[in-house]
Amino acid sequence: MGEQARDSFVKKLQETASERAIPIDRLSCRDLPDKDGFELIVKSGGKERIFTISDAQSVTDPEGEIDLLINQIGDNE
């Protein structure tokens, strides 16, 4: 997956969190060697969580995947 697609996914996640008043203290990504996807590291409410996002999830249904992530991040609050 291209860096552009990942950056777009992360930007949409940040915008959705902001719209829903879910505070995210830190958000970063790292590539997964030899795998089609990346890890998304989210620090919110003093907790850090790592989500593995496949290329397919981030491209075919980014809104659905973002909703799932936002719900999980919001549960930390």
C-alpha positions as CSV (number, residue, x, y, z in Angstrom):
1,M,0.0,0.0,0.0
2,G,1.2,3.5,-0.7
3,E,2.1,5.9,1.9
4,Q,-0.5,8.2,0.5
5,A,-3.3,5.8,1.2
6,R,-2.1,5.3,4.8
7,D,-1.8,9.0,5.4
8,S,-5.3,9.5,4.0
9,F,-6.6,6.8,6.4
10,V,-4.9,8.4,9.4
11,K,-6.1,11.9,8.4
12,K,-9.7,10.6,8.2
13,L,-9.3,8.9,11.6
14,Q,-8.1,12.2,13.2
15,E,-10.9,14.2,11.6
16,T,-13.5,11.6,12.8
17,A,-12.1,11.6,16.4
18,S,-12.2,15.4,16.4
19,E,-15.8,15.5,15.2
20,R,-16.8,13.1,17.9
21,A,-14.8,14.8,20.6
22,I,-12.6,11.7,21.2
23,P,-9.2,13.1,22.4
24,I,-6.2,11.5,20.8
25,D,-2.9,12.5,22.5
26,R,-0.6,10.8,20.0
27,L,-1.1,8.9,16.7
28,S,1.6,7.2,14.7
29,C,2.1,4.4,12.3
30,R,4.7,1.9,11.4
31,D,5.0,-0.5,8.5
32,L,4.7,-4.2,9.0
33,P,7.6,-6.0,7.4
34,D,6.6,-8.7,4.9
35,K,2.9,-8.0,5.4
36,D,0.2,-5.9,3.6
37,G,-0.7,-3.4,6.2
38,F,0.6,-1.2,9.0
39,E,0.3,-0.8,12.8
40,L,-1.5,2.2,14.1
41,I,-0.4,3.3,17.6
42,V,-2.9,5.5,19.4
43,K,-2.4,7.1,22.8
44,S,-5.7,8.4,24.3
45,G,-6.7,9.0,27.9
46,G,-3.3,7.9,29.2
47,K,-3.6,4.5,27.4
48,E,-1.7,3.3,24.4
49,R,-3.3,0.9,22.0
50,I,-1.9,-0.7,18.9
51,F,-4.2,-1.7,16.0
52,T,-3.1,-3.7,13.0
53,I,-4.7,-2.4,9.8
54,S,-4.5,-4.4,6.6
55,D,-4.3,-2.7,3.3
56,A,-7.7,-4.1,2.4
57,Q,-9.3,-2.6,5.5
58,S,-7.8,0.8,4.9
59,V,-8.7,1.0,1.2
60,T,-12.0,-0.9,0.7
61,D,-13.9,0.2,3.8
62,P,-12.0,3.0,5.5
63,E,-15.1,4.6,7.0
64,G,-16.2,1.3,8.6
65,E,-12.8,0.6,9.9
66,I,-12.4,4.1,11.3
67,D,-15.8,3.7,13.1
68,L,-14.6,0.5,14.8
69,L,-11.4,2.2,15.9
70,I,-13.1,5.3,17.2
71,N,-15.5,3.1,19.2
72,Q,-12.6,1.2,20.7
73,I,-10.6,4.4,21.4
74,G,-13.7,6.0,23.0
75,D,-14.1,3.0,25.3
76,N,-10.8,4.0,26.9
77,E,-12.3,7.3,28.2
